[in-house]
Amino acid sequence: MATAIQNVYVWQVLHHNGETTPEYDEAAPSGRSFAAVDTSSVSAISLLSLVRPSVSVRVPEGATPVFFRRKGTVLSLVTGEEQRYPTVHCIGWKREEAACYLFIDEGGNILLTDDFQAV
């Protein structure tokens, strides 16, 4: 069965017991929500790509793993044209006042920061 991958990067988590949960697999050919992952057992999050190098972030014990995508489109009210901005993926973790976020866009540009709103 074919998958419905629509992004340059897909996520995969590594659990403390060595098992992995991918965004897409035979059990979830249309993709699974990151919210469906048992985040209490995550030791690392990776973004995997067929066209770009993969990246990973280790999640410290007691921290909450983070994953999200930011997609943007601007619609001109004058011309009616849409301008699509590249998708930005984020993996990382947060714990109390500490945080680490790795942002990566479709071109492979990376920003590592503790600022959730950096991108």
KAFENHU-V338993 format. One record per residue. N is the residue number from 0. RES is the residue in three letters. PHI is phi as a letter, one per 30 degrees, with the letter a starting at -180 (999 if undefined). OMEGA is omega in radians with two decimals (999 if undefined). BURIAL is 1 if it has 16 or more other C-alpha atoms within 10 Angstrom, else 0. Layout:
n->N res->RES phi->PHI omega->OMEGA burial->BURIAL
n->N res->RES phi->PHI omega->OMEGA burial->BURIAL
This chain:
n->0 res->MET phi->999 omega->-3.12 burial->0
n->1 res->ALA phi->d omega->3.09 burial->0
n->2 res->THR phi->c omega->-3.08 burial->0
n->3 res->ALA phi->c omega->-3.10 burial->0
n->4 res->ILE phi->d omega->-3.09 burial->0
n->5 res->GLN phi->b omega->-3.10 burial->0
n->6 res->ASN phi->b omega->3.11 burial->0
n->7 res->VAL phi->d omega->3.14 burial->1
n->8 res->TYR phi->c omega->2.99 burial->1
n->9 res->VAL phi->b omega->-3.10 burial->1
n->10 res->TRP phi->c omega->2.99 burial->1
n->11 res->GLN phi->b omega->3.10 burial->1
n->12 res->VAL phi->c omega->3.03 burial->1
n->13 res->LEU phi->c omega->3.14 burial->1
n->14 res->HIS phi->c omega->-3.13 burial->1
n->15 res->HIS phi->e omega->-3.12 burial->0
n->16 res->ASN phi->d omega->3.10 burial->0
n->17 res->GLY phi->j omega->3.10 burial->0
n->18 res->GLU phi->d omega->3.10 burial->0
n->19 res->THR phi->c omega->3.01 burial->0
n->20 res->THR phi->b omega->3.12 burial->1
n->21 res->PRO phi->c omega->3.07 burial->1
n->22 res->GLU phi->d omega->-3.14 burial->1
n->23 res->TYR phi->b omega->2.98 burial->1
n->24 res->ASP phi->a omega->-3.12 burial->0
n->25 res->GLU phi->d omega->3.13 burial->0
n->26 res->ALA phi->d omega->-3.14 burial->0
n->27 res->ALA phi->b omega->-3.09 burial->0
n->28 res->PRO phi->d omega->3.08 burial->0
n->29 res->SER phi->c omega->3.13 burial->0
n->30 res->GLY phi->j omega->3.08 burial->1
n->31 res->ARG phi->c omega->3.10 burial->1
n->32 res->SER phi->d omega->3.07 burial->0
n->33 res->PHE phi->d omega->3.11 burial->1
n->34 res->ALA phi->d omega->3.13 burial->0
n->35 res->ALA phi->d omega->-3.11 burial->0
n->36 res->VAL phi->d omega->3.03 burial->1
n->37 res->ASP phi->d omega->-3.02 burial->0
n->38 res->THR phi->d omega->-3.13 burial->1
n->39 res->SER phi->d omega->-3.11 burial->0
n->40 res->SER phi->c omega->-3.07 burial->1
n->41 res->VAL phi->d omega->3.09 burial->1
n->42 res->SER phi->c omega->3.11 burial->1
n->43 res->ALA phi->a omega->3.04 burial->1
n->44 res->ILE phi->b omega->3.12 burial->1
n->45 res->SER phi->b omega->2.94 burial->1
n->46 res->LEU phi->c omega->-3.07 burial->1
n->47 res->LEU phi->c omega->-3.13 burial->1
n->48 res->SER phi->b omega->3.04 burial->1
n->49 res->LEU phi->d omega->-3.05 burial->0
n->50 res->VAL phi->c omega->-3.12 burial->0
n->51 res->ARG phi->b omega->3.04 burial->0
n->52 res->PRO phi->d omega->3.09 burial->0
n->53 res->SER phi->d omega->3.09 burial->0
n->54 res->VAL phi->b omega->-3.14 burial->1
n->55 res->SER phi->b omega->3.04 burial->1
n->56 res->VAL phi->b omega->3.05 burial->1
n->57 res->ARG phi->d omega->-3.14 burial->1
n->58 res->VAL phi->c omega->-3.12 burial->1
n->59 res->PRO phi->d omega->3.09 burial->0
n->60 res->GLU phi->e omega->3.11 burial->0
n->61 res->GLY phi->i omega->3.13 burial->0
n->62 res->ALA phi->c omega->3.10 burial->1
n->63 res->THR phi->c omega->3.11 burial->1
n->64 res->PRO phi->d omega->-3.11 burial->1
n->65 res->VAL phi->b omega->2.97 burial->1
n->66 res->PHE phi->b omega->2.96 burial->1
n->67 res->PHE phi->a omega->3.05 burial->0
n->68 res->ARG phi->b omega->3.01 burial->0
n->69 res->ARG phi->c omega->3.10 burial->0
n->70 res->LYS phi->c omega->-3.12 burial->0
n->71 res->GLY phi->b omega->3.05 burial->0
n->72 res->THR phi->b omega->3.08 burial->0
n->73 res->VAL phi->c omega->3.12 burial->0
n->74 res->LEU phi->c omega->3.10 burial->0
n->75 res->SER phi->d omega->3.11 burial->0
n->76 res->LEU phi->d omega->3.14 burial->0
n->77 res->VAL phi->d omega->-3.06 burial->0
n->78 res->THR phi->c omega->-3.07 burial->0
n->79 res->GLY phi->i omega->-3.13 burial->0
n->80 res->GLU phi->d omega->3.07 burial->0
n->81 res->GLU phi->c omega->3.02 burial->0
n->82 res->GLN phi->c omega->-3.13 burial->0
n->83 res->ARG phi->c omega->3.06 burial->0
n->84 res->TYR phi->c omega->-3.13 burial->0
n->85 res->PRO phi->e omega->3.07 burial->0
n->86 res->THR phi->d omega->3.05 burial->1
n->87 res->VAL phi->c omega->3.11 burial->1
n->88 res->HIS phi->c omega->3.09 burial->1
n->89 res->CYS phi->b omega->2.96 burial->1
n->90 res->ILE phi->b omega->3.12 burial->1
n->91 res->GLY phi->l omega->-3.12 burial->1
n->92 res->TRP phi->a omega->3.04 burial->1
n->93 res->LYS phi->b omega->3.13 burial->1
n->94 res->ARG phi->a omega->-3.09 burial->0
n->95 res->GLU phi->h omega->-3.12 burial->0
n->96 res->GLU phi->c omega->-3.12 burial->0
n->97 res->ALA phi->c omega->3.12 burial->0
n->98 res->ALA phi->a omega->3.07 burial->1
n->99 res->CYS phi->b omega->-3.12 burial->1
n->100 res->TYR phi->b omega->3.06 burial->1
n->101 res->LEU phi->c omega->3.11 burial->1
n->102 res->PHE phi->c omega->3.09 burial->1
n->103 res->ILE phi->b omega->3.14 burial->1
n->104 res->ASP phi->c omega->-3.07 burial->1
n->105 res->GLU phi->d omega->3.12 burial->1
n->106 res->GLY phi->d omega->3.14 burial->0
n->107 res->GLY phi->j omega->3.09 burial->1
n->108 res->ASN phi->d omega->-3.00 burial->0
n->109 res->ILE phi->b omega->2.99 burial->0
n->110 res->LEU phi->b omega->3.07 burial->0
n->111 res->LEU phi->c omega->-3.02 burial->0
n->112 res->THR phi->a omega->2.99 burial->0
n->113 res->ASP phi->c omega->-3.12 burial->1
n->114 res->ASP phi->c omega->-3.12 burial->0
n->115 res->PHE phi->e omega->-3.09 burial->0
n->116 res->GLN phi->c omega->-3.05 burial->0
n->117 res->ALA phi->d omega->-3.10 burial->0
n->118 res->VAL phi->b omega->999 burial->0
